[in-house]
Amino acid sequence: MANLMDEFEALLNESFEMDTPDEGTVVKGKVIAIEAGQAIIDVGYKMEGRVDL
């Protein structure tokens, strides 16, 4: 069981170290929805991007 927890901890720590784009950085993405005057864009990170229309 401890080995499984060690693996989980390593994966969790690795996910926190992933690079995220800085504000103002241009990234490619795919529009996946339009709601409340915003385009919701999948940019390949943990959360989607949002752009005002």
GURO-116935 format. One record per residue (C-alpha): residue number from 0; residue in one letter; x, y, z. Coordinates in nm, 2 decimals, always signed. Example, Ala and Ser with C-alpha at 12.3 -4.5 7.8 and 13.67 -1.06 7.14 Angstrom:
// GURO-116935
<kolgu num="0" residu="A" c1="+1.23" c2="-0.45" c3="+0.78"/>
<kolgu num="1" residu="S" c1="+1.37" c2="-0.11" c3="+0.71"/>
This chain:
// GURO-116935
<kolgu num="0" residu="M" c1="+0.00" c2="+0.00" c3="+0.00"/>
<kolgu num="1" residu="A" c1="+0.29" c2="+0.24" c3="+0.08"/>
<kolgu num="2" residu="N" c1="+0.43" c2="+0.19" c3="-0.27"/>
<kolgu num="3" residu="L" c1="+0.09" c2="+0.29" c3="-0.43"/>
<kolgu num="4" residu="M" c1="+0.09" c2="+0.61" c3="-0.21"/>
<kolgu num="5" residu="D" c1="+0.45" c2="+0.69" c3="-0.31"/>
<kolgu num="6" residu="E" c1="+0.35" c2="+0.65" c3="-0.68"/>
<kolgu num="7" residu="F" c1="+0.05" c2="+0.88" c3="-0.63"/>
<kolgu num="8" residu="E" c1="+0.26" c2="+1.14" c3="-0.44"/>
<kolgu num="9" residu="A" c1="+0.52" c2="+1.14" c3="-0.72"/>
<kolgu num="10" residu="L" c1="+0.25" c2="+1.18" c3="-0.99"/>
<kolgu num="11" residu="L" c1="+0.08" c2="+1.46" c3="-0.79"/>
<kolgu num="12" residu="N" c1="+0.41" c2="+1.64" c3="-0.74"/>
<kolgu num="13" residu="E" c1="+0.48" c2="+1.60" c3="-1.12"/>
<kolgu num="14" residu="S" c1="+0.15" c2="+1.76" c3="-1.21"/>
<kolgu num="15" residu="F" c1="+0.22" c2="+2.06" c3="-0.99"/>
<kolgu num="16" residu="E" c1="+0.55" c2="+2.11" c3="-1.17"/>
<kolgu num="17" residu="M" c1="+0.40" c2="+2.12" c3="-1.52"/>
<kolgu num="18" residu="D" c1="+0.45" c2="+2.45" c3="-1.70"/>
<kolgu num="19" residu="T" c1="+0.15" c2="+2.67" c3="-1.74"/>
<kolgu num="20" residu="P" c1="+0.15" c2="+2.96" c3="-1.98"/>
<kolgu num="21" residu="D" c1="+0.22" c2="+3.31" c3="-1.85"/>
<kolgu num="22" residu="E" c1="-0.05" c2="+3.58" c3="-1.89"/>
<kolgu num="23" residu="G" c1="-0.02" c2="+3.73" c3="-2.23"/>
<kolgu num="24" residu="T" c1="+0.13" c2="+3.42" c3="-2.38"/>
<kolgu num="25" residu="V" c1="-0.01" c2="+3.31" c3="-2.72"/>
<kolgu num="26" residu="V" c1="-0.11" c2="+2.94" c3="-2.72"/>
<kolgu num="27" residu="K" c1="-0.30" c2="+2.73" c3="-2.97"/>
<kolgu num="28" residu="G" c1="-0.63" c2="+2.57" c3="-2.87"/>
<kolgu num="29" residu="K" c1="-0.97" c2="+2.45" c3="-2.99"/>
<kolgu num="30" residu="V" c1="-1.30" c2="+2.62" c3="-2.92"/>
<kolgu num="31" residu="I" c1="-1.51" c2="+2.37" c3="-2.74"/>
<kolgu num="32" residu="A" c1="-1.81" c2="+2.59" c3="-2.64"/>
<kolgu num="33" residu="I" c1="-1.96" c2="+2.94" c3="-2.64"/>
<kolgu num="34" residu="E" c1="-2.14" c2="+3.05" c3="-2.33"/>
<kolgu num="35" residu="A" c1="-2.22" c2="+3.37" c3="-2.15"/>
<kolgu num="36" residu="G" c1="-2.04" c2="+3.58" c3="-2.41"/>
<kolgu num="37" residu="Q" c1="-1.72" c2="+3.38" c3="-2.38"/>
<kolgu num="38" residu="A" c1="-1.55" c2="+3.12" c3="-2.60"/>
<kolgu num="39" residu="I" c1="-1.43" c2="+2.82" c3="-2.39"/>
<kolgu num="40" residu="I" c1="-1.10" c2="+2.70" c3="-2.54"/>
<kolgu num="41" residu="D" c1="-0.92" c2="+2.37" c3="-2.47"/>
<kolgu num="42" residu="V" c1="-0.55" c2="+2.47" c3="-2.46"/>
<kolgu num="43" residu="G" c1="-0.42" c2="+2.14" c3="-2.33"/>
<kolgu num="44" residu="Y" c1="-0.38" c2="+2.23" c3="-1.97"/>
<kolgu num="45" residu="K" c1="-0.58" c2="+2.14" c3="-1.66"/>
<kolgu num="46" residu="M" c1="-0.83" c2="+2.41" c3="-1.72"/>
<kolgu num="47" residu="E" c1="-0.98" c2="+2.56" c3="-2.03"/>
<kolgu num="48" residu="G" c1="-0.91" c2="+2.91" c3="-2.14"/>
<kolgu num="49" residu="R" c1="-1.19" c2="+3.17" c3="-2.17"/>
<kolgu num="50" residu="V" c1="-1.19" c2="+3.46" c3="-2.42"/>
<kolgu num="51" residu="D" c1="-1.45" c2="+3.73" c3="-2.42"/>
<kolgu num="52" residu="L" c1="-1.64" c2="+3.75" c3="-2.75"/>
